[in-house]
Amino acid sequence: MNLNFKFTLKVINLLLLILVSDTFAQNYPLRSVRIVVPFSPGGGTDYIARLIAAKLTALHSQSYIVENRAGAGSSLGTEYVLKSLNDGYILLLTSGSYTVAPNLYKLRYDPLTDMTPIIQPDDGPFILVAHPSLPVYSVREFVDLAKGNPKKINYASSGVGSISHMSTELFSMIANIQMTHIPYKGTGQSVVDTVSGHNQILFASSASVVNLIKNNRVRAIAVTSANRVSTLPNIPTFIQSGYDFKVSNWHGLIGPKGMTNFTVERLNTDINKIISEPDFTQKISTEGLVAAGGLPEKLQKLLIEEISNWRKVSLKVGLLSD
């Protein structure tokens, strides 16, 4: 067999492989898809993931399954996904913690170059909630109480380096107060222990506490968005309360780097359609969230900006050395 023939055979095999791969990609999904949530069940990210998974399952003939992989401020589940095959069958629905982690941990992945952005499904605020036994009804009253009792108020978070942890530290710095941090391995347990009174304060995703607020299990003090939440119109923003403090509680769907354009476009198109449906927008609005959507480039831009912003916060609160 001469060299020219061997070379021609290799070229043919390569072309066939590309053709087969492209054919499989354009029939995506051919089997069940896993959406990894890098937190324990019960939080806002988990809630959004399950809504989207159910909608995608109904849209296609394949199942979209939510898998919770919590730990290290979301970086354990994130690393698992970003080091998986880039065929679109293992995806990650993440939150602001994704952009905090690179400022606190020595990661074994690059949060910008080792992933493929797909879409930002939603946006919303965090809500500062207090256990009903805490005698505060406004941000000013809470700050005054905390200043008079340094480190005696316990605040919960969904983990060291989580967005709830960093948001609380940022506000503590702005308000010049000191509290004791009680970290958990996810939003669910942090909410449960705040409701039971083990902790007095929590910056929680709206999806995880709106119903608890309405049932008087916790007391809402303020929201971190620029405007009030439609489902809690009587709860002021921090800005309205006299504090220059605003944090966005967004979610983003990403995959490993190198996903095919076809797969990304299909997911992006499907989810843009899903989040525009009235029943979806109604469900998330009752949780204090709004649909976002848009192209993958929008999510990419958000990730770049948020990583930069949280680096500045990490430096200011002393969680990162320059």
Helices and strands as residue ranges (DSSP letters): H 3-26, E 33-37, H 44-59, E 64-68, G 72-74, H 75-82, E 90-95, H 97-100, G 101-103, E 115-123, E 126-130, H 139-148, E 154-157, H 163-175, E 180-183, H 187-195, E 201-205, H 206-214, E 219-223, E 251-256, H 261-275, H 278-285, E 290-291, H 296-316
